[in-house]
Amino acid sequence: KPSAAPSKGAPQKGDAAAYKSALVDFLKKNGKTPLATLGQKVKKPAGVSEKMAQFLKANASTFDVSNGVCSLK
């Protein structure tokens, strides 16, 4: 019997890291970006369960969000 694999709904650390990296790359190229635009341009992986705004707040050491606009710190 194969060992118990994580369920498909479980968040994947690699997905979160890849998402963070993609957001950082986009913001480096484009500067301050409204959250709505950022959400359209950088697709969230299926392994990241939280909404983008929550993800950005959880990574507040990297991202600065104010008045609906995100930038890098």
C-alpha positions as CSV (number, residue, x, y, z in Angstrom):
1,K,0.0,0.0,0.0
2,P,1.4,3.5,-0.8
3,S,1.9,5.8,2.1
4,A,-0.8,8.3,2.7
5,A,-0.4,11.2,0.3
6,P,-1.5,14.7,1.3
7,S,-5.0,15.5,0.1
8,K,-5.3,17.6,-3.0
9,G,-6.9,20.4,-1.0
10,A,-3.9,20.8,1.3
11,P,-1.9,23.9,0.7
12,Q,1.5,23.2,-0.9
13,K,4.5,25.1,0.4
14,G,6.0,25.2,-3.1
15,D,2.8,26.9,-4.4
16,A,3.0,29.7,-1.8
17,A,6.7,30.3,-2.5
18,A,6.1,30.3,-6.2
19,Y,3.1,32.7,-5.8
20,K,5.2,35.0,-3.6
21,S,8.0,35.0,-6.1
22,A,5.7,35.7,-9.0
23,L,4.1,38.7,-7.1
24,V,7.6,40.1,-6.3
25,D,8.7,39.7,-9.9
26,F,5.6,41.5,-11.2
27,L,5.9,44.3,-8.7
28,K,9.7,44.8,-9.5
29,K,8.8,45.2,-13.2
30,N,5.6,47.3,-12.8
31,G,6.0,49.1,-9.4
32,K,2.9,50.0,-7.4
33,T,-0.1,48.1,-8.6
34,P,-3.8,48.2,-7.6
35,L,-4.8,44.9,-6.0
36,A,-7.5,44.3,-8.6
37,T,-4.9,44.5,-11.4
38,L,-2.4,42.4,-9.5
39,G,-5.0,39.7,-9.0
40,Q,-5.7,39.6,-12.8
41,K,-2.0,39.6,-13.8
42,V,-0.6,37.2,-11.3
43,K,-2.7,34.0,-11.1
44,K,-2.9,32.3,-7.7
45,P,-1.9,28.6,-7.7
46,A,-4.5,26.1,-6.6
47,G,-2.4,25.2,-3.6
48,V,-2.8,28.7,-2.1
49,S,-6.2,28.7,-0.3
50,E,-6.2,32.3,1.1
51,K,-7.3,35.3,-0.9
52,M,-4.6,37.5,-2.4
53,A,-5.1,40.3,0.1
54,Q,-4.8,37.9,3.0
55,F,-1.7,36.4,1.4
56,L,-0.1,39.9,1.1
57,K,-0.9,40.7,4.7
58,A,0.5,37.4,5.8
59,N,3.7,38.4,4.0
60,A,3.7,42.0,5.2
61,S,7.5,41.9,5.6
62,T,7.7,41.8,1.8
63,F,4.6,43.6,0.6
64,D,3.2,47.0,1.5
65,V,-0.6,47.3,0.9
66,S,-2.3,50.7,1.4
67,N,-5.4,52.2,-0.1
68,G,-5.9,49.2,-2.4
69,V,-2.5,49.5,-3.9
70,C,0.4,47.0,-3.4
71,S,4.1,47.7,-3.6
72,L,7.3,46.1,-2.4
73,K,8.8,47.2,0.9
